[in-house]
Amino acid sequence: MSFYVEGLSKREPNSRMAQFEEVMRQQLESSMHGELEKLQSTAAEAEAEVSRKDFEGFKNLFHRFLQVKGPSVEWAKINRPPEDSIQPYDKIKSRGLPDSVADSLNKLVVVKLNGGLGTSMGCKGPKSLISVRNENTFLDLTVQQIEHLNKTYNTDVPLVLMNSFNTDEDTKKILQKYTHHRVKIHTFNQSRYPRINKESLLPVAKDMAMTGENGDVWYPPGHGDIYASFYNSGLLDQLIAEGKEYIFVSNIDNLGATVDLYILNHLVSQPNGKRCEFIMEVTDKTRADVKGGTLIEYDRKLRLLEIAQVPKTHVDEFKSVTKFKIFNTNNLWISLVAIKRLQEQNAMDMEIIVNPKTLDGGQNVIQLETAVGAAIKCFDNALGINVPRSRFLPVKTTSDLLLVMSNLYCLEAGSLTMSQKREFPTTPHVKLGSSFTKVQEYLARFESIPDMLELDHLTVSGDVTFGKHVSLKGTVIIIANHGDRIDIPAGSMLENKIVSGNLRILDH
C-alpha cells in the first residue's frame, strides 16, 4: 500500500529516494577514494606511478558499478544481428590472398592473454607453461607458430604477452629460452585491483604488499583491462610508431587461435572510410557452448551479450541453440589506432562483471571485471566472422588435454590440425572424472595416450588406468566403483563398451 503526505507531489517520494541513494553513492565513493589514498601511500617509490594508474582505472570501474541498476540490457530491445554483420568464413576465404601477404603481416601484432594460473589443473605457476604436446607448452607452440610465419614470409610479427602479477615473474624467466628464435617478444602487465569487502564495499587490503596476509586481496580485473593496460604501458604507442596497425588477441590456452591470413587480408584491404576496427571470430554453438557469449544488435550496434547480463527469466532462451546460434571464441582482431583513440577519449565502454569470491579465511568479497569482447560496440564498422570450429580449441581441463595429446591431431610448426585419418570433422566428447583432474594424476593414469581416431564419446569415472596402445572407438564408458579399480590392459580395443565394477582384466 502506498500513500503520500498531504502537500507533496506524487513524484516527491521517488525523487527523495533517488536523492538519498545518490548521497549514499557519493559517501561510498568518497570512502573508497580515501581508502585507496591510504593504500597508495604505502606503495614503494618504484611502483607508485603504476599503482596510481591502476587505481584511476579502478575508481572509474567502481563509480560505474555504483551507478548500475538491474540488468544491463532490456530484453525487448535485443535483435538478431543484421545478415551482413556476421560474415561466413568461406566468403572471406574465397577472396583469396594478394601477392603482398608479407605487407599485411608486417602490420600485425599477436597478443596472447597470459594472466591465468594452472591451478584448475593442479599446476603451480602460469598456465601457459603447462606441457600440452610432445613436451611443448602453450607458450612454446605460440612462439613456434609466429616464428614459422616470420621465416616463411620474411616478416617481423612480434608476440606480446599480457601477464598478470600472478604470471609475470615466472613468464619473464622462461622468455630467455626464446632469445635465438625469430620472434620479438614484449610483455606488459594488466592492472592490479583491490578485492572489495562484500558488506562494506571497501578494499580488503591494508597496504600495497603482495605477500602474507595480503596475498589474496588483489586480483587482475579480467581481460577487458587489456585496453587501458596496453595503453598505459607505452607499448601501444611504440608499436604504432613501428608501423603496426592491428592486434590479433586470443587466450593462450586456445590452441586453435593461429594467425589467419584471410581474415588479416580482409582487415587491411578495406577502403579507408570503411575500415573495420574490430573483428570477433564466432563459431556455431553446440550444447557444450550454451553459456558462451553471443553477438546481438542493440541500439543499432553490434554487441556482445554474456550470460551474466541476461535477466533470470530469459536464461533458458539465451542458452537455446536455435535462437542464438553462435558464440564468441575470444579470437579478436582490433585496430591499434582505434584503441588509442577510444582510450584518450575515455570512450571504452564495457559492461561490468561482478565476480563474487570467498577468501581462505571465509571472508566474502567481490571483484569487478570486464571482458575484452564487450568493447565491440565502441569500434567503427565492427564485424563478426563465423569461423570453423577448429579455430576454437581451448584446453581448460585434462579432458581437453587428452584430446590435443592424442592422434586426433597432427602438430606442424606449432599448429594443431585435425588428422585427415579421422572420418568425422567433429571432436569426440570426453569426460574424465575427478581422479584425472590434476595433470600429474592424469599423466600417471595413461602409460600412453589411446588411439582415439574413431572415438565418439568417452566417460571415465573412478580409479581407472590405461596400459600402452589402447584403442577406443564409438562410445566407451568406464566406471570403477568407489574403492575398486579398473586397469585397461595394454593393447586393448574397446568399441561401444560399458565397463564397470572392479574389473582388473578385460577380454581383448
Secondary structure, 3 states (H helix, E strand, C coil): CCCCCCCCCCCHHHHHHHHHHHHHHHHHHHHHHHHHHHHHHCCCHHHHHHHHHHHHHHHHHHHHHHHCCCCCCCHHHCECCCHHHEEEHHHHHCCCCCCCHHHHHCCEEEEEEECCECHHHCCCCEHHHCEEECCEEHHHHHHHHHHHHHHHHCCCCCEEEEECCCCHHHHHHHHHHHCCCCCCEEEEECCCEECEECCCCCECCCCCCCCHHHCCCEECCCHHHHHHHHHHHCHHHHHHHCCCCEEEEEECCECCCCCCHHHHHHHHCCCHHHCCCEEEEEEECCHHHCCCCEEEEECCEEEEECHHHCCHHHHHHHHCCCCCCEEEEEEEEEEHHHHHHHHHCCCCCCCCEEEEEECCCCCEEEEEECCHHHHHHHCCCCEEEECCHHHCCECCCHHHHHHHHCCCEEEECCEEEECCCCCCCCCCEEEECHHHCCHHHHHHCECCCCEEEEEEEEEEECEEEECCCCEEEEEEEEEECCCCEEEECCCCEEEEEEEEECCCCCCC
